[in-house]
Amino acid sequence: MTAPTDLPVRGRVAGRRFERLSEPHRRDAETPRLVLSRALCAWASLRFGKVLLVPVLLAALLLLGALHPAAGVPSAVALEAESSPPAELVSTPLMALDSYVYPQIGPVPETDPWCLRENPSCGRDPWWAERNEPQDAQLVQYQFVGPGLVTEQRFAEVARLLWQWSEGRFLLGEAAAHHVAIVTLPDSMSSLAYAAYIPQYRVVFVNRRFTAAPTWMVAAVLAHELKHAADHRAGSRQELDFEDCIAREQVAYQVEARYLQWLGARYQGFPSRDLPLERLAPDDLGLYLDLYHVATSPDVNAEAFEDYRQHCAT
């Protein structure tokens, strides 16, 4: 039986192909719940100062019982541990802004590059290798979706790219209406999960190991997470049983596949394995192979079932 304060965490795990390429990332004697709660407090104090530190600290204290207390850094399954929250626990966004208080990212026409000129990779690298090099953690908001969506600056190009895709516009709009925040997990929380959406705080945490991956790849991961956020807002597939757990991931995989199909049509094909993939970091290569498998799979529902059946059965 799980602790009554357990919170569901949903996210994109690294698929089977990535697991074969990766070495386990270890940390001595730190439980996932302790590291995550400490990360929330540190992140809040650095980003907001003392004003929001108290409510975020309370959230962190709740998270002390949120994830299964397995030793070591969480695996993809541990980071995604799902269990029943108490009936009185309501969804409270980590950020709930209805006005612009952070620097604003302007709109991008559909035909323009998504990348920002201040990024050295913009205009230098081919589209499939373009990445966010500055990795600025400054919080920003977006003129084209409204003030409700708050992300770190490092994800601005991802948002601009998703905005150019019709379904991406819908997902970003839902995220803004739901007051979703997108931030980075500290290195100490590195795991085999690419990212995770925490419904209770409406926050997407992205694994720092992948934030500097090519922009189109990070966009695929965040499209998956934003689908979870949109489902959460709509109250769709929210039961904590095996059926809804699998269904949530299947529809998120479907979103990934549609995004990758759109991207392939825009650039005359999905990035081929014939490209000079040695330009990719080892972690990024693993993510590329994962996305390649989703893009070329004849049955993404079966892929999602295979990747999540063990997790959803726990």
C-alpha positions as CSV (number, residue, x, y, z in Angstrom):
1,M,0.0,0.0,0.0
2,T,1.3,3.4,-0.9
3,A,1.4,6.4,1.4
4,P,-1.7,8.5,1.4
5,T,0.2,11.6,0.1
6,D,1.5,9.8,-3.0
7,L,1.1,12.0,-6.1
8,P,0.8,10.7,-9.7
9,V,3.7,11.7,-12.0
10,R,3.3,11.1,-15.7
11,G,6.0,11.4,-18.3
12,R,7.9,10.2,-21.3
13,V,10.2,7.4,-20.4
14,A,13.2,6.4,-22.4
15,G,12.2,3.5,-24.6
16,R,13.8,0.1,-24.9
17,R,16.3,1.3,-27.5
18,F,17.6,4.1,-25.2
19,E,17.9,1.7,-22.2
20,R,20.4,-0.4,-24.2
21,L,22.5,2.6,-25.0
22,S,22.6,4.2,-21.6
23,E,24.6,3.7,-18.4
24,P,22.7,3.9,-15.2
25,H,23.0,7.3,-13.5
26,R,23.7,6.9,-9.8
27,R,23.6,9.0,-6.7
28,D,24.5,7.7,-3.2
29,A,21.6,7.2,-0.7
30,E,19.4,10.0,-2.1
31,T,15.8,8.9,-2.4
32,P,13.8,10.3,-5.4
33,R,11.2,12.0,-3.1
34,L,13.9,13.8,-1.1
35,V,15.8,15.0,-4.1
36,L,12.7,16.2,-5.9
37,S,11.4,18.1,-2.9
38,R,14.9,19.7,-2.4
39,A,15.0,20.5,-6.1
40,L,11.6,22.3,-5.9
41,C,12.8,24.4,-3.0
42,A,16.1,25.3,-4.6
43,W,14.4,26.0,-7.9
44,A,11.8,28.2,-6.3
45,S,14.3,30.2,-4.2
46,L,16.5,30.9,-7.2
47,R,13.7,31.8,-9.6
48,F,11.2,33.7,-7.4
49,G,13.0,34.7,-4.2
50,K,11.2,34.5,-0.9
51,V,7.7,35.5,-2.3
52,L,6.8,32.1,-3.6
53,L,9.2,30.0,-1.6
54,V,6.7,29.2,1.2
55,P,4.0,27.7,-1.0
56,V,6.5,25.8,-3.0
57,L,8.1,24.6,0.2
58,L,4.7,23.3,1.3
59,A,4.5,21.5,-2.0
60,A,7.9,20.1,-1.5
61,L,6.9,18.8,1.9
62,L,4.0,17.0,0.3
63,L,6.4,15.5,-2.2
64,L,8.4,14.0,0.6
65,G,5.8,11.2,0.4
66,A,5.2,11.6,-3.3
67,L,7.4,9.1,-5.0
68,H,8.1,5.5,-4.0
69,P,11.2,5.6,-1.7
70,A,13.4,3.4,-3.7
71,A,17.1,4.0,-3.1
72,G,19.2,5.8,-5.6
73,V,18.2,8.1,-8.4
74,P,14.8,7.1,-9.9
75,S,14.6,4.9,-12.9
76,A,12.1,5.9,-15.6
77,V,9.5,3.8,-13.8
78,A,10.3,5.2,-10.3
79,L,10.1,8.7,-11.6
80,E,6.7,8.0,-13.0
81,A,5.2,6.2,-10.0
82,E,1.4,6.4,-10.1
83,S,-0.8,6.1,-7.0
84,S,-4.0,7.5,-5.6
85,P,-3.9,11.0,-4.2
86,P,-6.1,11.8,-1.2
87,A,-9.6,13.0,-2.2
88,E,-9.1,16.4,-0.7
89,L,-5.8,17.1,-2.6
90,V,-6.6,19.4,-5.5
91,S,-4.5,20.4,-8.4
92,T,-2.7,23.6,-7.5
93,P,-0.4,25.1,-10.2
94,L,3.2,25.9,-9.2
95,M,2.7,29.0,-11.3
96,A,-0.6,30.8,-11.8
97,L,0.0,34.0,-13.7
98,D,-2.7,35.9,-15.5
99,S,-0.5,38.8,-16.5
100,Y,3.0,39.2,-18.0
101,V,5.7,39.5,-15.3
102,Y,8.6,37.8,-17.1
103,P,10.3,38.6,-20.4
104,Q,8.0,37.8,-23.4
105,I,8.8,35.7,-26.4
106,G,7.1,37.1,-29.5
107,P,5.2,35.2,-32.2
108,V,6.9,33.5,-35.1
109,P,5.4,33.3,-38.6
110,E,4.7,29.8,-39.9
111,T,7.4,30.1,-42.6
112,D,10.2,31.5,-40.5
113,P,12.8,29.5,-38.6
114,W,11.8,28.7,-35.1
115,C,15.3,29.4,-33.7
116,L,16.3,32.7,-32.0
117,R,19.1,34.7,-33.6
118,E,20.9,35.1,-30.3
119,N,21.5,31.3,-30.3
120,P,24.8,30.6,-32.1
121,S,23.3,27.3,-33.4
122,C,20.6,29.2,-35.3
123,G,21.6,29.6,-38.9
124,R,24.9,27.7,-38.4
125,D,23.6,24.1,-38.0
126,P,21.2,22.2,-40.2
127,W,17.7,22.1,-38.9
128,W,18.0,18.6,-37.5
129,A,21.1,19.5,-35.5
130,E,20.0,23.0,-34.3
131,R,19.9,23.2,-30.6
132,N,19.6,25.7,-27.8
133,E,23.2,26.5,-26.9
134,P,22.7,29.3,-24.3
135,Q,20.7,27.1,-22.0
136,D,19.3,30.1,-20.2
137,A,17.2,29.3,-17.1
138,Q,15.5,32.7,-17.0
139,L,11.7,32.3,-16.9
140,V,9.8,33.6,-19.8
141,Q,6.2,33.9,-21.0
142,Y,4.7,33.9,-24.5
143,Q,2.8,36.6,-26.4
144,F,1.3,34.1,-28.7
145,V,-0.3,31.8,-26.1
146,G,-1.1,34.1,-23.2
147,P,0.6,34.6,-19.9
148,G,-0.5,31.3,-18.3
149,L,2.4,29.3,-19.8
150,V,5.7,29.9,-18.1
151,T,8.9,28.1,-19.1
152,E,12.6,28.5,-18.8
153,Q,14.2,30.5,-21.7
154,R,15.9,27.3,-22.9
155,F,12.5,26.0,-24.1
156,A,11.5,29.1,-26.1
157,E,12.6,27.6,-29.4
158,V,10.7,24.5,-28.6
159,A,7.5,26.5,-28.0
160,R,8.1,28.5,-31.2
161,L,8.5,25.2,-33.2
162,L,5.4,23.6,-31.7
163,W,3.4,26.8,-32.4
164,Q,4.1,26.3,-36.1
165,W,2.3,22.9,-36.0
166,S,-1.5,23.2,-35.7
167,E,-1.9,20.5,-33.0
168,G,1.1,22.1,-31.2
169,R,-0.9,25.4,-31.1
170,F,-3.7,23.6,-29.4
171,L,-1.4,21.9,-26.8
172,L,0.3,25.2,-26.0
173,G,-3.0,26.9,-25.6
174,E,-4.3,24.3,-23.3
175,A,-1.0,24.5,-21.3
176,A,-1.5,28.3,-21.0
177,A,-5.1,27.9,-19.9
178,H,-4.1,25.3,-17.3
179,H,-1.2,27.4,-16.0
180,V,1.5,24.9,-16.8
181,A,5.2,25.5,-16.0
182,I,8.0,23.8,-17.8
183,V,11.3,23.7,-16.0
184,T,14.5,21.6,-15.7
185,L,15.3,18.9,-13.2
186,P,18.7,19.4,-11.5
187,D,21.6,17.0,-12.4
188,S,21.0,15.0,-9.3
189,M,17.6,13.9,-10.6
190,S,19.0,12.5,-13.9
191,S,17.3,9.3,-14.8
192,L,16.1,7.3,-17.8
193,A,13.0,9.5,-18.1
194,Y,13.1,12.3,-20.6
195,A,10.5,14.3,-18.8
196,A,7.6,14.1,-16.5
197,Y,4.3,15.9,-15.9
198,I,3.2,16.3,-12.3
199,P,-0.6,16.9,-12.3
200,Q,-0.9,18.1,-8.8
201,Y,1.3,21.1,-9.5
202,R,0.8,21.4,-13.3
203,V,4.5,21.3,-13.9
204,V,6.6,19.6,-16.5
205,F,10.1,18.7,-15.4
206,V,12.6,18.0,-18.2
207,N,15.7,15.9,-17.6
208,R,18.7,18.2,-17.8
209,R,20.6,15.5,-19.8
210,F,18.3,16.2,-22.8
211,T,17.6,20.0,-22.6
212,A,20.5,20.7,-25.1
213,A,19.3,18.0,-27.5
214,P,18.3,19.2,-31.0
215,T,15.2,21.4,-30.7
216,W,13.0,19.2,-32.8
217,M,13.7,16.3,-30.5
218,V,13.0,18.2,-27.3
219,A,9.7,19.4,-29.0
220,A,8.7,15.8,-29.5
221,V,9.2,15.1,-25.8
222,L,7.3,18.2,-24.7
223,A,4.5,17.4,-27.1
224,H,4.1,14.1,-25.2
225,E,4.1,15.9,-21.9
226,L,1.7,18.7,-23.0
227,K,-0.7,16.0,-24.1
228,H,-0.7,14.7,-20.5
229,A,-1.4,18.3,-19.3
230,A,-4.2,18.7,-21.8
231,D,-5.8,15.4,-20.8
232,H,-5.5,16.5,-17.2
233,R,-7.3,19.8,-17.9
234,A,-10.0,18.0,-19.7
235,G,-10.4,15.2,-17.1
236,S,-9.7,12.6,-19.7
237,R,-8.1,9.2,-18.9
238,Q,-7.4,10.3,-15.3
239,E,-8.3,7.0,-13.4
240,L,-5.2,5.5,-11.8
241,D,-5.9,2.0,-13.1
242,F,-4.0,-0.1,-15.7
243,E,-6.4,0.8,-18.5
244,D,-6.3,4.6,-18.2
245,C,-2.5,4.5,-17.5
246,I,-1.9,2.7,-20.8
247,A,-4.5,4.8,-22.6
248,R,-2.8,8.0,-21.5
249,E,0.5,6.9,-22.9
250,Q,-1.0,5.6,-26.1
251,V,-2.6,9.0,-26.9
252,A,0.7,10.8,-26.0
253,Y,2.6,8.5,-28.3
254,Q,0.1,9.2,-31.0
255,V,0.8,12.9,-30.6
256,E,4.5,12.3,-30.9
257,A,3.9,10.3,-34.1
258,R,1.7,13.0,-35.6
259,Y,4.3,15.7,-34.7
260,L,7.1,13.7,-36.3
261,Q,5.0,13.1,-39.4
262,W,4.3,16.8,-39.7
263,L,8.0,17.6,-39.2
264,G,9.0,15.0,-41.9
265,A,6.5,16.5,-44.4
266,R,7.9,19.9,-43.7
267,Y,11.5,18.9,-44.3
268,Q,11.0,16.2,-47.0
269,G,11.4,13.3,-44.7
270,F,12.3,12.3,-41.1
271,P,16.0,12.7,-40.4
272,S,17.7,9.6,-41.8
273,R,20.2,7.4,-40.2
274,D,22.4,8.2,-43.1
275,L,23.0,11.7,-41.7
276,P,26.3,12.4,-39.8
277,L,24.8,11.3,-36.5
278,E,28.2,11.5,-34.8
279,R,27.3,15.1,-34.3
280,L,24.9,14.0,-31.7
281,A,25.9,13.5,-28.1
282,P,25.4,9.9,-26.9
283,D,22.3,10.7,-24.9
284,D,20.9,12.6,-27.9
285,L,21.6,9.7,-30.2
286,G,19.5,7.5,-27.8
287,L,16.6,10.0,-28.0
288,Y,17.0,10.1,-31.8
289,L,16.7,6.3,-32.1
290,D,13.7,6.4,-29.8
291,L,11.9,9.0,-31.9
292,Y,12.9,7.2,-35.1
293,H,11.3,4.1,-33.9
294,V,8.1,6.0,-33.0
295,A,8.1,7.8,-36.4
296,T,8.5,4.6,-38.4
297,S,6.4,2.3,-36.2
298,P,3.3,0.8,-37.9
299,D,1.5,0.6,-34.5
300,V,2.5,3.3,-31.9
301,N,-0.3,2.0,-29.6
302,A,1.6,-1.3,-29.4
303,E,4.9,0.6,-28.8
304,A,3.3,2.5,-25.9
305,F,1.8,-0.7,-24.4
306,E,5.2,-2.4,-24.5
307,D,7.1,0.5,-23.0
308,Y,4.6,1.1,-20.2
309,R,2.9,-2.2,-19.4
310,Q,5.2,-3.1,-16.6
311,H,4.9,0.4,-15.1
312,C,1.2,0.6,-15.4
313,A,0.8,-2.8,-13.7
314,T,2.5,-1.6,-10.5
